[in-house]
């Protein structure tokens, strides 16, 4: 209980120095890995982001983790994420393994209740996404899609040419 509020000035100095250097190192690693590392997240990206945060916190606060060890850990996570995304762009099997498929929740103005139940999405959440897109009625919705990053996208009209439809990669009922 003696070190509950204050350990030492040296401990605080170590946190400041390590925190600044680890933060700068993380920024450099993220910038070198490209824009994809900081893009809109799917579940895989979220896991890497949480792991990076945990590694950064451990590096800054845990005296038994050296700065070089923490930077190596963060570099390894970013490198693995880069490798998986590189593979997923080139091989559809890897892409399907890493990313969820978009899911149709509303199609041609009708709720797909079985799919909504399986994805744990309520009618209220879908209606909110319609309002956000300026669609006043469910009947005016061509589709509402649950994207692989968890967002809901509402579409008012399908393109006349199905090959250019935004729904071309979404399985239909």
Secondary structure as GFF3:
##gff-version 3
##sequence-region A 1 173
A	DSSP	alpha_helix	9	33	.	.	.	ID=ss1
A	DSSP	three_ten_helix	35	38	.	.	.	ID=ss2
A	DSSP	alpha_helix	43	61	.	.	.	ID=ss3
A	DSSP	alpha_helix	67	90	.	.	.	ID=ss4
A	DSSP	alpha_helix	92	98	.	.	.	ID=ss5
A	DSSP	beta_strand	103	107	.	.	.	ID=ss6
A	DSSP	beta_strand	110	111	.	.	.	ID=ss7
A	DSSP	alpha_helix	113	119	.	.	.	ID=ss8
A	DSSP	alpha_helix	123	132	.	.	.	ID=ss9
A	DSSP	three_ten_helix	138	140	.	.	.	ID=ss10
A	DSSP	beta_strand	143	146	.	.	.	ID=ss11
A	DSSP	beta_strand	152	155	.	.	.	ID=ss12
A	DSSP	three_ten_helix	162	164	.	.	.	ID=ss13
###
